[in-house]
Amino acid sequence: MITKDSIETAYSFLHQKQRVYAHSSLDWQKDDIEVAIASYADDMSQELYDAISGGRADFLRDHKRFLDDITQAVERLEGML
């Protein structure tokens, strides 16, 4: 069961990181955010991860798709609130 608290926590964290990532011009900062989000995704409830990932195992973990993935995750979480 996905709790409202877990959705709110994930939304808050991912939304904040997405905003910084999207506006950052510092490669090291973007890399740090990608590592932090991948770690967060590893610890996230599997049910919640499945709900936002669309079944992609590399969701939030693929460098080339990261901005699209985190933006999509934030949108899906917002819709779940």
Salt bridges, closest charged atoms under 4 A:
GLU8 OE2 - LYS4 NZ 3.84
GLU34 OE1 - HIS63 ND1 2.90
ASP42 OD1 - ARG61 NH2 2.63
ASP58 OD1 - ARG56 NE 3.06
ASP69 OD1 - ARG56 NH1 2.85
ASP69 OD1 - ARG65 NH2 3.44
